[in-house]
Amino acid sequence: MAYAFLPLPRIRLASILYPGDDEFPARASVLFDAASSHYMTTDGLALLGAGLVGRLIKAGNALK
């Protein structure tokens, strides 16, 4: 399952969820557009990614 986000102009993020099964645990990845580093520092992008992860976790917990 994958979703794309545009949290700021010119900054694109993607979230990919790999559901687990009997053999492998579930995992998720946050991907940044290659051009993102031209518009924001690496530290800023890390904070933006952490913010997205926090919101996704909060939304997932609200569904339980």
C-alpha positions in Angstrom: 0.0 0.0 0.0 1.5 3.4 -1.0 0.4 7.0 -0.6 1.9 10.2 -1.9 2.0 13.5 0.1 2.8 17.1 -0.8 3.4 18.6 2.7 5.0 21.7 1.2 5.2 23.2 -2.2 7.9 21.3 -4.3 8.4 18.7 -1.5 7.0 15.3 -2.3 6.9 12.4 0.1 5.7 8.8 -0.4 4.8 6.3 2.3 5.0 2.6 1.5 3.6 0.0 3.8 4.7 -3.6 3.4 2.2 -5.8 5.4 3.7 -8.6 7.4 3.0 -12.3 7.0 4.1 -15.5 8.7 7.6 -15.2 7.3 8.4 -11.4 7.5 7.3 -8.7 9.8 5.5 -5.6 8.6 7.6 -2.6 7.7 7.1 0.9 6.3 9.3 3.3 4.3 9.1 7.1 3.8 10.6 8.2 0.4 11.6 11.7 -0.6 11.6 13.1 -4.1 15.2 13.4 -5.3 14.7 17.2 -5.9 13.6 17.8 -2.3 17.2 18.5 -1.1 17.3 21.5 -3.5 14.5 23.1 -1.6 15.1 22.1 2.0 18.1 21.1 4.2 18.6 17.4 5.1 17.7 18.2 8.7 14.5 19.9 7.7 13.5 16.9 5.5 14.2 14.6 8.4 11.9 16.6 10.6 9.3 16.6 7.9 9.5 12.8 7.5 9.3 12.3 11.3 6.2 14.6 11.4 4.6 12.5 8.7 5.4 9.3 10.5 3.9 10.7 13.7 0.7 11.7 12.0 0.4 8.3 10.3 0.9 6.5 13.6 -1.7 8.7 15.3 -4.2 8.1 12.5 -3.6 4.4 12.7 -4.2 4.3 16.4 -7.4 6.3 16.0 -8.8 3.5 13.8 -8.3 0.9 16.5 
